[in-house]
Amino acid sequence: MIGELDQGDRLAYRMLGRFADAADAVREARRKIEKSGEPGWLDTVVARVSLTMLRVRAKNGFEMPDPVVSTGPNQEPGLGVLTALDALTPDERVAYVLHDMFQEPFEQVAPLIGRTPLGASQVEARARKRVAGRPVSDVDLAGQREVVDAFMAGKDVLDADVTLRSEEIWLRGAGMVAPKTAAIQAAPCMEPAVVGGEAGLVSTVDGQPVALVAFTVRERKIAAIHAITDREHVRRLFSPE
């Protein structure tokens, strides 16, 4: 399972949503501080480096982000949040992460994205409005697990407007989603996990993880399912290089 993130890594991770990119951003930020010979706030330099990386990131189509996976509770963003962040512009993402997730004042955010404090607040407001549309679990982890267990037992716990997102699929509505989830319910080796703070499952073959599923639960129903089915992606998550 993925270990805990320290402060600099956590900021870069939430900025970029990819473990390798976050590690690169932190290394580059430390290099810049060391090269300048002047003390600097690591978080500020990490934010600047992350913004540059977001602006030049290749547009190769949608790629599922890297969730933090653990056996017990973790406080990292779920796949629903991470995919919503990926849909923001670079400036929106930086403003949202710094202000909403790290409580940085707009006076600190503004210079990073070339805005006035008022302009930065407007950028953040647009981002917050876009992120607010993703479903969020309204029960604790134990409550989520009960609903996921019921789902795996074949019970009808899909919300009428449930969404399913994976590398190649984005569906809405129980009628569209239910047929696609049959493979999850029929999988022979599904182990419980916490995926970005949400109840999830890890599919294994010969003891090796091959797929990852996270569930968002609202009002005792599954409101969203996010799946990573690319085996190489899953391998990297469980064996970070």
N, C-alpha and C positions, 0 to 999 in steps of 0.2 A: 504494500500500500504506500501511497505518497506521504511523505513526512510533513511536518509543520513548516510554514514559511515564516522567515523573519520579516521585519518591517520593510526593508528595502525590496526584498523579493516579493512581498505581498503587494506593494504598490505597483511594481513593474508587472506583476502577474495580472492584476486587475486592469491595468492599462492595456495589456497586450493579449491576455487570454491564452498564451502558449508558454509552457515552461521553458523551452529552449530560448525563445525570444526574450523572456523575462530575465533569464540568466545572462544573456548577451547584453541586455540593457544595463544591468547592474555592473557588470564588468567594465563596460564602456564608461559608465558614470564614474566609477572609481578611478579609471585611467585618466579621465579628464581632470578630476580633482587633483590627482597626484602630479600630473603634467603641469598644471597651472601653478603649483607651488603655493596655492592659497587655500585656506580652509573653506569648505563650502558645505551647504546643507545637502546631504546625499539625496534626500527625497526630491529636492528641487531639480538637481541634475538628472536624476532618474526620470523625472517627468519630462524634461526637455528631450532627453534621448528617446524616450518612448514615443513622444509626439513625432519626432523625426521618423522613427521606424514605422509608425502608423501611416504617415504621409507617403512613404515610399513602398509600403507593403504591396507585393505583386497581387494583381486582381486575377486570381486563377479559379474563381468560382467559390462557392460556399464550402467551408471546411469546419467540421465540428471543433469547438474549442477543447482545451484540456481541463477537465474537472479535477478537483482534489478528491481523491478516493481514500477512504479510511474504514476501519472496522467499527469505530465509535464515532460519536458526534464530532463534526467539524463546523466551523463558522464561515467557510469560504462560499463564494457565490455558486448557485446551482447552474446547470446548463441552460435553463431558461433565461437567467440573467445574463450569462456570458454571450449567448447568441443575440440577445437584445443589444448588448454593448457592441457587438461586432457590426450591427446595423447602423450605428451612429457614425457621424463624420469624425475625423481625428480630433478636431477642436471640441466637439460635443462630448466625446468620450473623456478627454482629459479634464474638461470642466466638471463633468458629472462625477467622475471617480474622485477627483481632488475635493470637491465641495460636499458631495452627498455621502461618500464612503469614508473620507478622511477629514471631514469638517474643516477644510482649509477655507479661510475667508476669501471673498472675491478679489480683495486687494492683492492677495498672493497669486491667485489664479490668472488674473488679467494679463500680466506681462508675459506669461508663458504662451498665450494664444494671441498676443498682439491686440488686445482689446482694452477698453476702459473697464473699471469694475462694473459699471452698469451694463456694458456690452457683454462682459463675461457672465453676468447673472442672466441675461437673455439667452445666451448660448446654453447655459446649464438648464434653464427652464424648458427649452425645446427638447433637450436630451431627456430630462426627467419625464416629460409628457410621453415621449416615445417608449421609454423603459417601463413606465407605469402600466402599459397594456399587457405585460406578461403576467400569467397567473402565478400566485404565490401560495404555498401551503399554509393553511390556517389551523393546523393541528401540530402537536409535537411529533418527534420522531417515532415514538411508540405508537401513536395514533396513525401515522402514515404507514407504518409497517403492518398494522392490522388490515388496512385497506389493500395494501399490496398483496398480503397473504390471501385475502379473499379473492382478489383478481387471479392469482395463480391457481386457486382452487376452482376456478371456472365461474365464479359468481359475477353477476352483472353490476359492476361498480364503475363503469365508464360514464363520465358526465356527457350529457347530450352534445355539448360543444367541445369535447375533448380534442386536443391537437396531438399529432405525432410528428416528431422531427428527427430525422437522421441525416446522414450524408447525402442521400439521394431522394428522400421522401419528406414532404411537408403536407400533411393532410389535416382536415378539420371535420369534426362531426363523428359521432359514434358509429354511424352506418359505414363510413369510409375507414375509420380506424380499426374497428373490431376485427375485420378479416386479417389485417396485417399483424395484429397482436397474437393471433393464434399460435404463431411460431414461438413466441416468448413463453406462452403457457405450456407448450408441448416440449420445450427444451429439457433434456434429461438432467443436466447439471447446472443449476442456477443457485448461486450462493448469495446470501444477503450482504450488502455493503452500504456505506453512506457515500453518496455521490454529490459533492458540492453541498453538503448539509441536508440533502434529501434522501429518503429511503430509496434504495436502488438494488440492482441485482447484477452479478457478474456471471457470465456464462463461461464454462470451462470445458476444454476437450483434452483428455489425457493430463489433467491437472494444470493445463496452461490457459490463462484467460484469453478469450477470443472475442467477447462482446460485452458491452456495458449498457445498462438501462437505468434511467433515473425517472422517478415519478413525482409529480406535483399533486398534492391531495387537497381538495377544498370541499367542505360540507360532506365529508365521508364519501366523496367521489373522486376518481382520478381525472384531474383537469388537464394534465399535460404529461406526455411521455417523450423523453429525449433518449435516443439510442446512438451509441457508437458501435458500428459493426465492422469497420475496417480493422482487420487483425493487426496490421502493422502499427496503427494508431494505438490500439489497446496494448500491444506489446511495449510500446514506448512509455505508456502511462505506468505500467507495472515494473518496468525495467529502465528507468530514466538513465540516459547516457551522460 
